[in-house]
Amino acid sequence: MNFVRSRLSVGSLLGQRVRGMCNKLPEVKTESSSAAPAQEPRPSFRPPGYKPSNMDKKMLVWTGRFKSAEQIPETLSYETIDSARNKIRVKAAYMMMVLTLGACVLMVIMGKKAAGRNESLTAYNLEKKAKWREEIEKEKAQ
C-alpha cells in the first residue's frame, strides 16, 4: 500500500523525488567571492575576567591554587574558578562516600551487638503494640 501511495503522490507526478518524511530539497551553497575582508576566526566567547566572591576565594585556597586569600588577584578567568569548584565538588563527593560506608559498617556492628543481646525490631514492635493495647483498654475502662 505504501508503495502505491509513494508512486501515486503528487510530487512524483511533478518530477520530485520522494525522500521519506522530508519534502524540502537540499539547498546548494554557492561560494561568494565578495570583497569581504578576510578576518581571523575569533575564539569562542570568554569573559575577560571574573571577580571572585569570598566563597570562591576560600575554595581557591582550599584547593591549593593559592597559598592565602591575599595572593588571589582581583580578577581571574572563569576556568580557574570553575576548576576550583569542581575539585571541591569531587572532594565533597568522596567525603560523602566515605561517610556512607562508615555509617553502613557502624550499623552492621550495632546490629550484631543488638542481636547478641537478643534485641530485634519485631520484639520491639510487639512490646510497643502491647503497650498501646493496654492504654486503649485503660481508656475504655474509664
C-alpha positions as CSV (number, residue, x, y, z in Angstrom):
1,M,0.0,0.0,0.0
2,N,2.9,2.4,0.8
3,F,4.5,1.6,-2.5
4,V,1.3,2.6,-4.3
5,R,1.0,5.8,-2.3
6,S,4.6,6.8,-3.0
7,R,4.2,6.2,-6.7
8,L,0.9,8.0,-7.0
9,S,1.9,11.0,-4.9
10,V,1.7,14.5,-6.5
11,G,5.3,15.0,-6.0
12,S,6.3,12.1,-8.1
13,L,3.9,13.2,-10.8
14,L,5.6,16.6,-10.9
15,G,9.1,15.1,-11.1
16,Q,10.1,15.5,-7.5
17,R,11.7,12.6,-5.7
18,V,10.0,11.2,-2.6
19,R,12.5,11.1,0.2
20,G,10.6,9.8,3.2
21,M,9.4,12.4,5.7
22,C,11.3,15.4,4.3
23,N,9.9,17.2,1.2
24,K,12.4,20.1,1.3
25,L,15.0,20.0,-1.4
26,P,18.6,20.5,-0.2
27,E,19.9,24.0,-0.7
28,V,23.0,24.3,-2.8
29,K,25.6,26.6,-1.2
30,T,27.5,28.7,-3.6
31,E,30.7,30.3,-2.6
32,S,30.5,34.0,-3.0
33,S,33.8,35.6,-3.7
34,S,32.8,39.0,-2.5
35,A,35.2,41.7,-1.4
36,A,34.7,40.9,2.2
37,P,37.9,41.4,4.2
38,A,39.5,38.2,5.5
39,Q,39.2,38.0,9.3
40,E,40.8,35.6,11.6
41,P,38.3,33.3,13.3
42,R,37.8,34.6,16.8
43,P,38.0,32.1,19.7
44,S,34.8,31.2,21.5
45,F,33.4,33.9,23.8
46,R,35.3,34.2,27.0
47,P,34.7,37.0,29.6
48,P,37.8,39.0,30.2
49,G,37.7,38.4,33.9
50,Y,35.7,37.2,36.8
51,K,35.7,38.8,40.3
52,P,35.8,36.0,42.8
53,S,33.5,36.2,45.8
54,N,34.6,35.4,49.4
55,M,33.4,31.8,49.0
56,D,35.3,31.5,45.7
57,K,38.4,32.8,47.4
58,K,38.1,30.2,50.1
59,M,37.7,27.5,47.5
60,L,40.8,28.6,45.7
61,V,42.8,28.5,48.9
62,W,41.3,25.1,49.9
63,T,42.2,23.5,46.5
64,G,45.8,24.8,46.8
65,R,45.6,27.1,43.9
66,F,46.8,30.0,46.1
67,K,48.6,30.0,49.4
68,S,46.4,32.7,51.0
69,A,43.4,34.9,50.2
70,E,45.7,37.9,49.9
71,Q,47.5,36.3,46.9
72,I,44.4,36.0,44.8
73,P,44.2,38.7,42.1
74,E,41.1,40.9,41.8
75,T,40.0,39.2,38.5
76,L,40.5,35.6,37.5
77,S,39.5,33.6,34.5
78,Y,36.3,31.7,34.9
79,E,38.1,28.5,34.1
80,T,40.3,28.9,37.2
81,I,37.3,29.3,39.5
82,D,35.4,26.6,37.7
83,S,38.2,24.1,38.2
84,A,38.4,25.0,41.9
85,R,34.7,24.5,42.3
86,N,35.0,21.1,40.5
87,K,37.8,20.0,42.8
88,I,35.7,20.9,45.9
89,R,32.7,19.1,44.4
90,V,34.8,16.0,43.9
91,K,36.3,16.1,47.4
92,A,32.8,16.5,48.8
93,A,31.5,13.5,46.9
94,Y,34.4,11.4,48.1
95,M,33.7,12.5,51.7
96,M,30.1,11.6,51.4
97,M,31.0,8.2,50.0
98,V,33.4,7.5,52.9
99,L,30.8,8.7,55.5
100,T,28.2,6.5,53.9
101,L,30.4,3.4,54.0
102,G,31.4,4.2,57.6
103,A,27.7,4.6,58.6
104,C,27.0,1.2,57.0
105,V,29.8,-0.5,58.8
106,L,28.6,1.1,62.1
107,M,25.1,-0.1,61.5
108,V,26.3,-3.6,60.9
109,I,28.3,-3.6,64.1
110,M,25.4,-2.1,66.1
111,G,23.0,-4.7,64.7
112,K,25.3,-7.6,65.6
113,K,25.6,-6.3,69.2
114,A,21.8,-5.9,69.4
115,A,21.4,-9.5,68.1
116,G,23.9,-10.6,70.8
117,R,21.6,-9.0,73.4
118,N,18.6,-10.8,71.8
119,E,17.1,-7.5,70.7
120,S,15.2,-7.3,67.5
121,L,12.8,-4.9,65.8
122,T,10.0,-7.4,65.8
123,A,10.3,-7.8,69.6
124,Y,10.4,-4.1,70.0
125,N,7.3,-3.6,67.8
126,L,5.4,-6.3,69.7
127,E,6.2,-4.6,73.0
128,K,5.2,-1.2,71.7
129,K,1.8,-2.5,70.3
130,A,1.1,-4.3,73.6
131,K,1.6,-1.0,75.5
132,W,-0.8,0.7,73.0
133,R,-3.4,-2.0,73.6
134,E,-3.1,-1.7,77.3
135,E,-3.5,2.1,77.1
136,I,-6.6,1.7,74.9
137,E,-8.1,-0.9,77.3
138,K,-7.5,1.5,80.2
139,E,-9.2,4.4,78.3
140,K,-12.2,2.1,77.6
141,A,-12.4,1.0,81.2
142,Q,-12.6,4.6,82.4
